[in-house]
């Protein structure tokens, strides 16, 4: 397994955190004043949120 270059690793972590916060806020898993979740949260909801945020993005450029 090859190590990711530092800029790519930083960008990947940043995008993952951004997706986690964005999707967590929109789905109401992260409490916020804009969206109130009408059904109870379950551990599976958080599992799917983490899995979505951590899934690798496909790049349109070829791997080097």
N, C-alpha and C positions, 0 to 999 in steps of 0.2 A: 504494500500500500504506500502510495506516495503522499507526502505532506502537502497541504494546500499552501500556496503563497500567502504571506501575511495580509496583503490588501484584500485578497479574495476571502480569506477567513474572516476578517473584520466585517466585510460587507455582508457575508453570509449570516454571521451572528446578528448583525444589525437588522437585516431583513427578517430574520426569524423572530426577533423580539418585537419588531414593528407589526408583523402579522399576528403574533400572539396578543398584543395589546388591542389592535384593531378588531380582530374577530372576537376577542374576549369581551370587548365593550359592546359590540353590535349584538352579540348573543346574550348579553346580560350575565355572563359568567364572572366578569369583573364588575363589581358594583359601581354604578355611575348614575348621576342624576338625569341623564337623557333617556335611558332605556330601562324600564323596570320589567324584570322577568316574571311572567305569570305562573310558571310551573317551577317546581322545586329543582334545584341543581343536584345532579348525581355524580358520583366519581367517573362514570363513563363519559359524561359531558366534558369533564376536564381531560380525560384521556384522549378524546377525539380532538380537542383544542390543541393539546401538545403535539399530537401526531400530525395535525395539519400544519402547525407552525414549523415543525422540524423536518417536514418532507422536503427532499431536495428539489430545487427548481431546475427546470430544463432550460438550457441556454440555447439561443439560436446560433451561436458561434460554435465552431468545432473545438473539441478538446485538444490541447497542445501537449 
